[in-house]
Amino acid sequence: MKNNLFPVLTIVLVALLGAAAYWQWQQEKDSAVVSPAIDAVMPAPDQPSEPRYPIPAVSPDADVASVESPDEQSATEQQQSEIPPEPLPTLNTSSPVLTDKLSNLFGESWLPDLFRLDEVIRRFVVTVDNLTNSKLPQQHLLVKPVAGMFLITGEGDERVISPDNAARYAPYVQLVTRIDAQQLAALYVRFYPLFQEAYAELGQPDAYFNDRLVEVIDHLLMTPSPDEPIPLVQPKVFYEYADPELQALSAGQKVLLRMGNTNAEQVKSKLRELRQALTQESPPQ
């Protein structure tokens, strides 16, 4: 594989998987996270002059083209200028268009099983932006709940996350590894102006969504890998981690804990590759 942009939207699978798992774990009716309504439409404010991690150039045909490295961009600028890109839909009309293109990458049968297909871009942006928080906005998540029940074993003070619980996440992790990285990255870059517009709706007029994406990746990579099985307590209705430091982790970090160390390391490995491709620098230690 070329050393250019890895699948920027690979994070969508990680983020969405995390959202679904955390939703099922919490089982709460109302979220403490305050997010704007999905149907909110506000004018996009002026953006700051320079993003920290700028989006690379991409061929107009996002279904088949690869994202290009800086050395390759100049060689194709003339060709791209001669082929007018297909106009982007508006943010409010983007979901059917994006769903159609995603179905070519994920397989059409996957989409209705895993995702809510209305307001795809807004839901994705809200999910990613909230992964560093303690809770996720249930009503705005893009994915449906992970299949099956959260599995524990043991009784009383001996309760732990069951080793069998990791199997619930295996299909999602496998899906990440077999997606065509170049096509997925091209699709993200092609639709990036709409992701940025949705991020501005969240009240971020002086920030870029791609910068936030890198920040979230760094946050997830800081997730510890505790010895398994992980002990649990049940002070009231819901289970919590017996270790206060683990209980204090963010929603996104707790997802990596619950999927098990083996799955989590595969996800982290992909995130490291993605982070380096997005920034051309190694992840912080």
C-alpha positions as CSV (number, residue, x, y, z in Angstrom):
1,M,0.0,0.0,0.0
2,K,1.2,3.5,-0.8
3,N,2.4,5.6,2.0
4,N,-0.3,8.2,1.6
5,L,-3.6,8.8,3.5
6,F,-5.0,5.8,5.2
7,P,-8.7,5.5,5.7
8,V,-9.8,8.6,7.5
9,L,-13.2,7.2,7.8
10,T,-11.9,4.1,9.5
11,I,-12.5,6.1,12.7
12,V,-16.2,6.1,11.9
13,L,-16.3,2.3,12.5
14,V,-14.4,2.7,15.8
15,A,-16.4,5.7,16.9
16,L,-19.7,4.2,15.9
17,L,-19.0,0.8,17.5
18,G,-18.1,2.7,20.6
19,A,-21.3,4.7,20.6
20,A,-23.4,1.6,20.3
21,A,-21.6,-0.3,23.0
22,Y,-21.7,2.6,25.4
23,W,-25.4,3.1,24.7
24,Q,-26.2,-0.5,25.6
25,W,-23.9,-0.2,28.7
26,Q,-25.5,2.9,30.1
27,Q,-29.1,2.0,29.4
28,E,-30.2,5.5,30.3
29,K,-33.2,7.4,28.9
30,D,-31.6,10.8,28.9
31,S,-28.0,11.8,28.1
32,A,-26.1,14.3,30.2
33,V,-24.3,15.5,27.1
34,V,-25.9,18.6,25.6
35,S,-25.8,18.5,21.8
36,P,-27.7,20.5,19.2
37,A,-30.7,19.0,17.6
38,I,-29.9,16.9,14.5
39,D,-32.2,19.0,12.4
40,A,-30.6,22.3,13.5
41,V,-29.5,24.3,10.5
42,M,-27.2,27.3,11.2
43,P,-25.0,29.3,8.8
44,A,-21.5,28.1,8.8
45,P,-19.2,30.8,10.2
46,D,-15.9,31.8,8.7
47,Q,-13.1,29.3,9.3
48,P,-9.7,30.1,10.8
49,S,-6.9,30.7,8.3
50,E,-4.9,27.5,8.8
51,P,-5.9,24.1,10.1
52,R,-3.2,22.2,12.0
53,Y,-3.9,19.1,9.9
54,P,-5.1,20.2,6.4
55,I,-7.1,17.9,4.2
56,P,-5.0,16.5,1.3
57,A,-6.0,16.8,-2.4
58,V,-8.2,14.1,-3.9
59,S,-9.3,13.2,-7.3
60,P,-12.9,14.3,-8.1
61,D,-14.0,10.6,-8.5
62,A,-14.2,9.6,-4.9
63,D,-15.6,6.2,-5.6
64,V,-12.4,4.9,-7.4
65,A,-9.6,7.3,-6.8
66,S,-6.9,7.3,-4.2
67,V,-6.0,10.2,-2.0
68,E,-2.7,11.6,-3.1
69,S,0.5,12.4,-1.3
70,P,2.0,15.9,-1.6
71,D,4.6,14.6,-4.2
72,E,1.8,13.2,-6.4
73,Q,-0.5,16.1,-6.1
74,S,1.3,18.4,-8.5
75,A,1.5,15.7,-11.2
76,T,-2.3,15.4,-11.3
77,E,-3.4,19.0,-10.7
78,Q,-3.7,19.7,-14.4
79,Q,-5.7,16.5,-15.0
80,Q,-8.1,17.3,-12.1
81,S,-8.6,20.9,-13.3
82,E,-9.8,19.5,-16.7
83,I,-12.4,17.2,-15.0
84,P,-15.1,19.3,-13.1
85,P,-16.0,17.5,-9.9
86,E,-19.6,16.4,-9.3
87,P,-21.2,19.1,-7.2
88,L,-21.6,18.1,-3.5
89,P,-25.2,17.9,-2.2
90,T,-26.2,20.2,0.6
91,L,-25.7,19.0,4.2
92,N,-29.5,18.6,4.5
93,T,-29.7,16.4,1.4
94,S,-26.4,14.5,1.7
95,S,-27.5,11.4,3.5
96,P,-29.0,9.5,0.5
97,V,-26.0,10.3,-1.6
98,L,-23.4,9.3,1.0
99,T,-25.4,6.2,1.9
100,D,-25.3,5.1,-1.7
101,K,-21.5,5.6,-1.8
102,L,-21.0,3.9,1.5
103,S,-23.0,0.9,0.4
104,N,-20.4,0.3,-2.3
105,L,-17.7,0.1,0.3
106,F,-19.3,-1.6,3.2
107,G,-21.8,-3.7,1.3
108,E,-25.4,-2.6,1.2
109,S,-26.6,-5.2,3.6
110,W,-24.4,-3.8,6.4
111,L,-25.8,-0.3,6.4
112,P,-29.4,-0.8,7.7
113,D,-28.2,-3.3,10.3
114,L,-25.5,-1.0,11.8
115,F,-26.4,2.6,11.1
116,R,-29.2,5.1,11.3
117,L,-29.3,6.4,7.7
118,D,-30.8,9.8,8.3
119,E,-28.5,12.7,9.0
120,V,-25.5,10.5,8.5
121,I,-22.9,13.3,8.5
122,R,-24.3,15.2,11.5
123,R,-24.7,12.0,13.5
124,F,-21.1,11.0,12.7
125,V,-19.7,14.4,13.7
126,V,-21.6,14.4,17.0
127,T,-20.4,10.9,17.8
128,V,-16.8,11.6,17.2
129,D,-16.9,14.9,19.0
130,N,-18.4,13.3,22.1
131,L,-16.0,10.3,22.4
132,T,-13.8,12.2,24.8
133,N,-16.7,12.9,27.1
134,S,-18.1,10.8,30.0
135,K,-21.3,10.1,28.2
136,L,-22.6,10.0,24.7
137,P,-25.7,11.8,23.3
138,Q,-27.9,8.7,22.7
139,Q,-30.5,10.5,20.6
140,H,-27.9,11.7,18.1
141,L,-25.8,8.5,17.6
142,L,-25.3,7.1,14.1
143,V,-25.2,3.4,15.0
144,K,-27.7,1.0,16.3
145,P,-26.9,-0.9,19.5
146,V,-24.3,-3.8,19.4
147,A,-26.1,-7.1,19.2
148,G,-26.3,-9.3,22.3
149,M,-26.1,-8.6,26.0
150,F,-23.2,-7.2,27.9
151,L,-21.6,-10.4,29.3
152,I,-20.2,-10.7,32.8
153,T,-19.2,-13.7,34.9
154,G,-18.8,-14.3,38.6
155,E,-20.9,-13.2,41.6
156,G,-20.7,-10.4,44.2
157,D,-17.2,-8.9,44.5
158,E,-15.9,-11.5,42.0
159,R,-17.8,-10.2,39.0
160,V,-15.7,-9.5,35.9
161,I,-16.2,-8.8,32.2
162,S,-16.7,-12.2,30.6
163,P,-14.0,-13.2,28.0
164,D,-16.9,-14.1,25.7
165,N,-18.0,-10.4,25.6
166,A,-15.2,-9.6,23.2
167,A,-16.8,-11.8,20.5
168,R,-19.6,-9.2,20.2
169,Y,-17.1,-6.8,18.7
170,A,-15.1,-9.1,16.5
171,P,-17.3,-8.6,13.3
172,Y,-16.8,-4.8,13.6
173,V,-13.0,-5.1,14.0
174,Q,-12.9,-7.5,11.0
175,L,-14.9,-5.1,8.9
176,V,-12.4,-2.3,9.6
177,T,-9.5,-4.5,8.4
178,R,-11.0,-5.4,5.1
179,I,-12.4,-2.0,3.9
180,D,-10.6,-0.5,0.8
181,A,-8.6,2.2,2.6
182,Q,-8.0,4.4,-0.5
183,Q,-11.6,4.5,-1.6
184,L,-12.8,5.2,1.9
185,A,-10.2,8.0,2.4
186,A,-11.2,9.6,-0.9
187,L,-14.8,9.5,0.0
188,Y,-14.1,11.3,3.3
189,V,-12.0,14.0,1.6
190,R,-14.6,14.4,-1.1
191,F,-17.4,15.1,1.4
192,Y,-15.2,16.9,4.0
193,P,-16.8,20.4,3.4
194,L,-20.0,18.9,4.7
195,F,-18.3,17.3,7.8
196,Q,-16.8,20.7,8.5
197,E,-20.2,22.4,8.1
198,A,-21.8,20.0,10.6
199,Y,-18.9,20.6,13.0
200,A,-19.6,24.4,12.8
201,E,-23.2,23.7,13.8
202,L,-21.9,22.3,17.0
203,G,-20.7,25.7,18.0
204,Q,-17.1,25.3,16.7
205,P,-16.6,28.3,14.5
206,D,-12.8,28.5,15.1
207,A,-11.9,24.9,14.7
208,Y,-11.6,22.3,12.0
209,F,-13.2,18.9,12.2
210,N,-10.2,17.1,10.8
211,D,-8.1,18.6,13.6
212,R,-10.7,17.3,16.1
213,L,-10.6,13.9,14.5
214,V,-6.8,13.7,15.1
215,E,-7.3,14.9,18.7
216,V,-9.8,12.1,19.3
217,I,-7.5,9.5,17.9
218,D,-4.7,10.7,20.3
219,H,-7.2,10.4,23.1
220,L,-8.2,6.9,22.2
221,L,-4.6,5.8,21.9
222,M,-4.0,6.8,25.5
223,T,-6.5,4.1,26.7
224,P,-4.7,1.7,29.1
225,S,-4.6,-2.1,28.6
226,P,-5.4,-3.5,32.1
227,D,-5.0,-7.1,33.0
228,E,-8.0,-9.2,32.1
229,P,-10.6,-10.1,33.2
230,I,-11.5,-6.6,34.4
231,P,-13.3,-6.5,37.8
232,L,-16.7,-4.8,38.1
233,V,-18.9,-3.5,40.8
234,Q,-22.6,-2.7,40.9
235,P,-23.2,0.1,43.4
236,K,-26.8,0.7,42.1
237,V,-28.4,-0.4,38.9
238,F,-25.5,-0.2,36.4
239,Y,-22.2,-1.9,36.5
240,E,-19.0,0.1,36.9
241,Y,-15.4,-0.6,36.9
242,A,-14.0,-1.6,40.3
243,D,-10.8,0.4,39.5
244,P,-11.7,4.1,40.0
245,E,-9.1,5.1,37.4
246,L,-10.8,2.9,34.8
247,Q,-14.2,4.2,35.8
248,A,-13.0,7.8,35.3
249,L,-12.1,7.1,31.6
250,S,-14.1,8.7,28.8
251,A,-16.9,6.9,26.9
252,G,-14.6,6.2,23.9
253,Q,-11.8,4.8,26.1
254,K,-14.3,2.5,28.0
255,V,-15.4,1.1,24.7
256,L,-11.8,-0.1,24.0
257,L,-11.8,-1.7,27.4
258,R,-15.0,-3.5,26.9
259,M,-14.1,-4.9,23.5
260,G,-11.1,-6.8,25.1
261,N,-7.4,-6.3,24.7
262,T,-7.0,-8.3,21.6
263,N,-9.7,-6.4,19.7
264,A,-8.5,-3.1,21.2
265,E,-4.9,-3.6,20.1
266,Q,-6.1,-4.2,16.5
267,V,-8.1,-1.0,16.6
268,K,-5.2,0.9,18.2
269,S,-2.8,-0.4,15.5
270,K,-5.1,1.0,12.8
271,L,-5.5,4.3,14.6
272,R,-1.7,4.7,14.8
273,E,-1.4,4.1,11.1
274,L,-4.3,6.5,10.5
275,R,-2.8,9.2,12.8
276,Q,0.6,9.0,11.1
277,A,-1.0,9.2,7.6
278,L,-3.1,12.2,8.6
279,T,-0.3,14.2,10.2
280,Q,2.9,12.7,8.8
281,E,4.2,12.4,12.3
282,S,4.2,9.6,14.9
283,P,1.5,9.5,17.6
284,P,2.5,11.1,20.9
285,Q,3.7,8.6,23.5
